[in-house]
Amino acid sequence: MFLTAVTIPAAMLFASCSSAQSGDSPANTSALSDSAADEVVDGEPVELPGEAPFAVASHGTFDEPWAIAVHPQDGRLFITEKGGTLKFYDPVSGQRGTVSGLPEVAYGGQGGLGDIVFAPDFAQSGTVYLSWVAHADGDARKAVAGRGRLTCEEADACRVEGLEQIWEQSPPIESAGHFSHRLAFSPDGRYLFISSGDRMQGAPAQDLSNNLGSVVRLLLDGTPAPGNPFADRGAPTDQVWTYGQRNILGLRFDPDGELWGLEHGPRGGDELNLLKPGNNYGWPERSNGINYDGSPIPDHTADDGFAKAAIGWTPVIAPGDFIFYTGGMWPDWQGQALIANLGTTSISRVAIADDDSSATEEARYAFPARLRDIAQGPDGSLWLIEDGKDGRLLRLVPAGA
């Protein structure tokens, strides 16, 4: 595999960790004014700053939305808000609702309520998985994951029953950044993968005595999966699937069943990586970016012994999350990655080579605000959430549809 550099205009040269440190840092402004945010009409058209192959409509606002999950049975959208709330929206009826039974979160910086995914056996078990940031001793914090049963007995209210924590970052760190905590199930439904950021520390990503700067593979109850590459080294190393990673905010399986991670670099070097067991991706020893103080980091070379990205971005895109498109509304995009970008306020459409060794950014579509997450609806439409206070929920359909 080799890294393909993608360049964009100098005006977009923002660090993947902006506001001094991170593109994942909270956006304190909205695409809407405070007065306009309360006046959003369901289905109101949204004008984009450039040409794009879709029409966009707004379906209300959320407070620092972080993740979208589509209910596998009825198509409702469940949206986490970083402050610790979970809400849902029904695209068919327009009904909105709230979910109770959530954990207390350590809110602040990049921390708070994180991802939500429906269990592979949700139709039978009703189980949902959540990630969040929890307090530890003193000022330390850690990302954790848990599961509980989702019960919805009213049109505007659901609850999570019996929520139990099943995993945590180790060790906790006095830092409010780089939690990552994205969740993904293997296509066979047997394993849970979690991205665990380096917590802005760098060095732990190369230290296999912890699970920071890594992706872990677990059984559905949170215990380390048998056959992990370092299974003989004891906890928490026996969880680790890949390591040498900085801040993975996108974790997805492609249609062929391969796992990919979308990672924030420092000043340069955002990456899309094929995640193979035991691979070391080099952070912080190698990066195609530089440190925030301007000091260099050695670039990747063919013989450096580290796994290489399929594609990298310098200047950065500061990705929020991504999907592999499998719908029918844009048939030419089948199997391509669609990336919701924070830093460049855009969607990047990326085609991956048949042998997974490289990738190419086919197009970039500009939006008026930072994009935090993206999901595909049951009908093949796209759903986006903007980052920050009063982040809008947007639906995309083909232009002219």
N, C-alpha and C positions, 0 to 999 in steps of 0.2 A: 504494500500500500504506500502511496505517497501523498504529500500534502499539496493541495492546489490553492494558491493564494488568490483571493478575490479582492479587488480594490473598488472603492467607491469614492465619490468626491470628497475633497479635503474638508468641506464644511461639515461632513458627517463624522469627522475624526473625534469620536468620544470614547473614553475608556470604557471597557466592559464593566468596570466598577466606577461609575460616575458619582457625582456629589462627593468627590474626594475619593470614594472607594468602590462603589459597586453599582452596576447597572441593575442589580436586583434590589437596590435600596429603594425605599418607598418614594413614590412620586407624590409630592405635596400639593400638586395642582391638578385640576381636571380639565378635560377638553371643553367642558361646559362651565359657564359662570355659575356662581352659587344660586342665583335666581332662576337660571334656565334649567338647572338640574332637576328641580321639582316640577318642571313643566314638560318633561319628555313624554311624548305620545307614543303608545305602543305601536310599533310598525312605522314610526316616523322615518322618512328617507334621510340618509346621511350622505353628504357630499364629500368625495375624496379629493385630495390635492392633486391627483394625476389620473391618467387613464388606467383602467383596470377591467378585466373580463367579468366583473360581477356588479350587481346592484346591492346596496347595503341599507339595512334598516335597523333602527335602534329599538330595543325592547326593555327600556328602563335602566336604572342605575343601581350599583352596588357599592358598598363601602370597602375599599381596598380588596377587591376580589382577587383570589389567588389561583383557584383551580375550578375547572368545569368537569363534571361527569354526567354522561347521559344514562338515564335509567334504562336498563336493558329490556324492560317489559312495556313501559308506557311512553318512553321518549321524553319524560320531564328532565329538565336540566337542573342539576344540583351544583351549587356554587358556594365554595368556601370564601369567607371574608377573613382577612388576616387577624382582625381584632378578636376573633374567637366565635363568630357566628356562622351558621350554615343556612342557606336559603334555597328555595327551589322555584322554578318557573315552568309552567305548562305551555308550550308553544301552540297547542291546539285551542285551549280555552282562554289563555292569557292569565290563568289563576297563578297567584304568587303565594308563597307560604314560608314558614320558618321551621327549623328542626331543633328540638331540645335534646338534652342528654349529652351535651358536648363536654369535653374536658376543659379545665382551666389552662390557659396558655400563657407563656411568657412572651408578652407582646412588646415589640420594640426593635428598631433597626430592621433587619430582615426576618425577625422572628415573629411567630404567631401561629395561627391555624394554617395548615398547608394543604396537602393533597387529599383527594377522596377517590376511591375506586370501588366498584362493585365486585364482590367475590365471584369467582368462576361458577360457583354453584348457587348464585343469588336466588334463582327461581325457587330452589328448594329451601335454602337456609335463611334467606333475607339478610345475609351478612354484608356489611360494608366495612372498608378499611379506611382509616384516617391517619394522617401524620400531623404532628404539631411540635412546637418548641416548648419545653418544660423547664422550670426552675430546678437547679441543683444547689449544692452547698454554696453559701455566700452569694456572689454575683455570677456564678457559673451557670451556663445553660447547655441544653442538649436537645437534639432532635429525637423524637420518639415516634413510634407507630403503634396503633391499636386497632381493635375490631369490636364490633357490636352488631346487634340486630336492628335493622331499620323497620319501623312500624309506622304506617300511615293510615290513620282511621278517620281523618277529617280532610276536607278539600284543601284547607290552608295550613295544616299543621302535621308534622311528623315528629318522631322521636327516635333516638338511638338508645336501645336498651342493653344493659349489661356490658358497657364499653370496658374493655380490658387492655392495658398496655402489654404489647408482646415483644417490643424491640426498643433499643436505645443506642444512641451514639456513646462511644466510650474512648477516651474519658470526656467528661464535661469540660468546657472551656469558658473562660471569661471573655467572651466575644459575642457580638450580636449579629454576626454575619456568616455566610457560606454554610448554611444548614443543608441545602439541597433538598433532602427528604421527598423526592419523587418516588412514586410507587408504580410497579408494573407486574402483572402476572404473566407467567410463561404461557404460550399458546395451549399447552396440554393441561393447564390449570393446576399443576402440581407445586409450583414454586412461586414465591413472592420475592421480587427484586426491589431493593431500596438504594437510592443514591445517597451517599453520606459525604458531605462537603468537608473541606480541609479546615473549616472554621477560621479562615484568614491567617492560618499559622504556617502553611507551606510545608515545612519539614515532616509533619506527621504523615503526609501522603506517601512518603517513602519508608515509613516505619510500620512493619507488619505486626507490631505488638499492640496496635490499636485498630479501630475500624474507621478512622477518619480518612478523607481523601480517597474513597473507595466506592465500589458498588458491592452490596452484599446479596447473597442468595440464601433464602430461608424456606423452610416448610411453612405451610399456611398458619401454623400455630406460633411462628416466630423463632423456632429452634433452627440451628444451622442445618442446611441441607446436606445429606450424605453425598460424598463424591466431590465436594468443593475442593479447589486446588490446594488449599493449605489446611485440610481437615485434620491433619495429625499434629497441629501446633497448639491446640488448645484455644480457649476463648480469649478475646473475641476474634482471633485470626481465623478460626475455623468458619467464620461467616463469609470471609472475603472471596469475591468472584474476580474482581479486577481492582487495580490500585494505581497510585500515581496520578490522581485526578484532583481537580481544583474545586469546581462548583458546577455539578451537573444538574441543570434545571429541566432537561428533557430526557425521558427514559421510555423508549418505545420498542416494541417488536415490529419488524416489517412483515409484509405479507408472506415471505418465505420462512418466517420463524426465527430470524436473526435479531439479536438485541443490539440497539444503538443508543449511545449517550450523546447529548448535546451540552457542551461544556463552555463556561465562561473562561476566557483567558484573562491576563492582566491588561496592560496597554497593548492590545493586539493579541492575536492567537486564539480567538474563539474557535471551537473545534466540533466537528461531527465525527464520532468514532464508532467503529464496529467493535463491540465488547466481547472479547473471547476470554475464556477462563484462564486465570493466572497472568494475563497481560499487565504490563507496567507501562503507563502512558506518559511517564517522564516528569510530571510536575513534582517539585519545582526545579529539578535539575535541568530540564530542557523545556523550552517554550518558544513559539514563534512570536511572542510578545516580549515586552520589557517591563521592568518593575516601575511602580508609580513614581519613584524618585528619579527615574531616568536611567538607572543603572542597568546594564545589560544582563540578559539571561541567555545562555548559549542556545542557538537555534537547533532544531532537530537536524540530524544528519542521517544518511542511509545506514551508517554503521554504528549508531549510538546505542543500540541494544534495546531501544524503547519502541513500543507500538506507535505507528504513525496515523494521523487523521486522514480520513477520506477527503475531507475538504476543511480549509481553515479560512478565517476572515481577519484581515488586517488592512484597514481599520475594522473595528469590531462591529457586530450587529447587536450584541448584548441580548441573546435570545431569552424568551420567557418559557416557551414550551413548543412542542411540535407534534404532528401526527404524520402517518403515512396514509395518503388519500386512497380510499377504496370505493368511493361512490360513483354514481353515474351522471351527475350533473356536469362534470368536467371530465369526460372520458379520456381525454389525452393526458390527464394528470394521474392516471391509475398507477399506484405504487410509488409515486413521488412524495418527498417530504415537504410539508408545508409548515414553515417556521414562523411563529408569532414573535416579533422582535420588539424589545424594549428600547434599545438605544437608537435604532434607525426608524422607529415608529412605522413598521412595515411588515409585510409578509414576504418571506423568501421562499421561492419554489425551487426545489433541488432534486435533480435526477441522479440516481446512483448507478454506477456501472454494473453490468451483469455479474462481474466477478467480485463486487463489493470493494474493490481496491481504491476507487476514486469516486468523486462526485462532482457535479457541475451545477452552479446556480443558474437556472434557466431564466428566471425573471424575479423582479422585486417590485412589489406593489405598495405605494405610499399610503399611509393613513394619518389622520390628524392627531393621534395620541399614542402613547406607549401601549403596546399590546402584551398582556400577561399570559393568556392561555388561549388555546384553540381546540375545538372539538368538531367531530363530524356527526351530523344528525342522521336519524334513521332513513331520511329521504335523500341523503347525499349532499344536503346543504351544509354550510359551514357556520359555526358559531364562534365568536370571539368575545373576550372580555378585555376591556381597557384597564390599565393599571391605575391605582391611586384612588383618592377620594372621588366619589361619584363616577367611578368607572362604568362605562356603558356596556351593556350586553348587545352585541351586534349579530345580525343574521345576514349571511351572504348567499345569494343565488346568482345564476348566470345573468349577465346584462341582457335586458330585453325580455326576460322570462315573465 
